[in-house]
Amino acid sequence: MKNRLCARLALAAAFFAAAVPALSEPQLVIEDGLLTMQARNRPLREILQEIAAQAKVEITVRGAVEQPVSADLRRIPLEEGLRRITQNFNSLFVYTAQHGSGRPPLNKVLLYAKEGEGGRNSASSPSAVFRPGADAVPPLQPEPALPGSEEKPVTR
């Protein structure tokens, strides 16, 4: 009887100890320009939305943002973290000009799906914009094709 009670207590203690760190640790934190993130099959859309809010940057994406992301990043520069979780995108980082020393603050991020990863610059590619302070941003409408860029049928 005593052995069963000890086994049950040990099992309960192990279960509780494993559950507490997962509940108390934040999944995504940006502090002093450094990103700490733990994600397991979390939609890219959610991660970008949270990064935009915490870092106070606008993130514009041209391509699908529903793919799952798994990453374990510890205090790495925000730009490097964004590059790692958006490997299927070409990226452009825009910084705010400032006087003095130090790296200028990140202001905007533009992400474009690579060919074969959501349609490179095609008019049918979905787009989304994540802004600081916005809870959810609907996808943008496809951009109209430039004059002369539309496909023309080949006649013989």
N, C-alpha and C positions, 0 to 999 in steps of 0.2 A: 504494500500500500504506500509506504513511504517513498519507494523508488518511482512509483507512478506519479506521485505528486511532484517529486523533484523533476521528473522528465517533462511534465506539463508546464511547470514554472519555467524551466529552461527554454522550452519551445516558445512560450509566451514572451519571455524576455528577448529572445532572438528576433521574433517577429516585430516587437515594439521597437527594438534598437534599429532594425533595418528600415522601418517606416518613418521614424522621426526625422533623419537627415533629409529624406526626399521631400518631406512636407515643409521643412524650415528653410531650405536653400532656394533662393530665387533662380529661375530658369534663364533669365537674361538680365545682365546688369552692365551699364556703361558708366564708368567712373574715370575721370581724368583722361578721357579720350581712349580708354582701354575697354575692350569688350570681353566679358565673361559670359559664356552661354553653354547650356546643356540642352540638347534637343534630340529627341528620338522620334523620327517619322512625323515631324511637325510640319504643317504646310508652310512653304516659303512665304506666302501672303501674310500669315500671322507674324512671322519673324520680322519681315521688313516693316510691317506696321508698328511693331514694338520698338524696333531700332529707330525709326523715324521719330516716334514720340519721345523716346529717352534722349536721343542725340540732338534733337531739334534740327533735323535735316529733312529736306524734301527728297524723296526717292521716286523717280519715274521709271517704270518698267515697260518695255516693249517686248511682249512674249508672255507665255503662260507662267503663272505664279502659284499654281496649285500643287506642284510636285513636292513630295515629302523631303525634308532635310533632317539629317542626323549629324550632329557635331558636338564635340566637347572641346571648347576653347577656353583658355585661362589667361586673362589679362594680356591680350594681344591688341595692337593698335586697331582701331575701328576699321580703317581702310583694308587692312590685311584680313580681318575677320569677314568683311563683306566680300572680298575677293574669294575667300575659301568657300563660303556658302552659296555663292553665285557663279560657280565655275562654268556653268553652261551659258553664261552671258558675257558679252563684251561690256566693259565698264568705263565710265568717265566720271572722275571726281572733280567737283568744282569747289574751290576754296574762296573764302572772303579775304580780300586784301586787308592787311593791317600793318600798322607801323610798329617798329620795335623788333625785338628778337623773338625767336620761337616759331613754331609752325603755325601758319594761319589756320583758323578753324574751318572745318568741313561745312559747306553750305548746302550742296546739292549732289545727288548721285543719279546718273543716268545709266540704265542697264538695257542692253539690246540682246535678245536671244541670238545665239550663234546659229548658223545654218544647220537645219536638221533638229533644232532644239526649240521649236515653237515658231518657226518661220521667220527667217531673217528679213526684217524690214518689209514684210509683205503686208498688203492692205488688210488682210484678214487676221493678222496677229492681234491678240487681245493686248490691251494696254491698261496700266493701272498707275495711279499716283498716290503715294503715301505721304501725308503732311503731318508735321507736329501738331498735336492737339486734335486730330481727326480720328474718330473711332473706326469708321469704315468708309472706304472710298470705292465707289462703283467703277467698273472698268470704263475706260474712255471708248468713244465710238471710233471705228477704224478711220484712219486718216484718208482723205480723198487722194486718188492717184494723181500724180503730176501730169500735166498735159504732155502728150507724146510718149508717156511711159506705159500706157495700157497695151496689152497684147493685141496684135492685129492678126486676123486669120491669113494664112498663107494661101494664095491662089496660084493656080498653074495654068 
